[in-house]
């Protein structure tokens, strides 16, 4: 999850602003990086759910092992997202408790 955030943050966006000298800066704001990561987590969960539904419906092309692996991947990505959220809340709380 953290590596996905770093990868998303390192990609230049269309809204990259031009800096002095006419060079463009490849800056990505935190909100867009977080949104793209959450979209990837959501996509993983939706794919897992669809695969499970196909298996339950009796689709012979879907194996139980594929369904279980897909569900575990979705679970791991969700748990990683929750941990990142917990760290962000903790950092925010620490910053709010700092004395100026």
Secondary structure, DSSP 8 states (H G I E B T S, - for coil): -HHHHHHHHHS--TT--B-GGG-B-----HHHHHHHHHHHHHHHHHHHHHHHHHHHHT-TT--HHHHHHHHHHHHHHHHHHHHHHHHHHHHHHHHHH---
